[in-house]
Amino acid sequence: MESSPPADDEATYGGYSRFEIELEFVQSLANPYYLNHLASQKLLGQPAFVAYLGYLRYWARPPYVKYLTYPGPTLRHLELLQQERFRQDIMSPDLVQRLVDEEMKAAVGWHRE
């Protein structure tokens, strides 16, 4: 994982900078099973958490996007999470499996190119 070292005066949390923590979290959104877990814990219905997801949209812009390991699914899911309907529907195992299947197809297609 390529990350910017924290500035000397930058606060750290458990030894990690805010940049590193947010990078780790936003990348976890690429995993449909994790999205389902967040929904099952009722986090996706909490206004403060939804606002945080909106804040994280800065990862879609330079210079931040270059740090994402899997920018496609990460940013796609981050955008979908902005929609209340998706935040409700991700509780469905069928939707989770569909997302997994779509991402596997995309990965296989990408490797064939």
WOKA-V333934 format. One line per field, one symbol per residue. ss: DSSP state (H for helix, E for strand, - for the rest). psi: psi as a letter, one per 30 degrees, with the letter a starting at -180 (. if undefined). Layout:
ss: ???
psi: ???
This chain:
ss: -----------EE--EEHHHHHHHHHHH---HHHHHHHHH--HHH-HHHHHHHHHHHHHH---HHHH---HHHHHHHHHH---HHHHHH---HHHHHHHHHHHHHHHHHHHH-
psi: jklkkklegkkljgfkleeeeeeeeeffffjeeeeeeeefggeffkeeeeeeeeeffffflkgefffkeiedeeeeeeeeffkeeefefffkfeeeeeeeeeeeeeeeeeff.
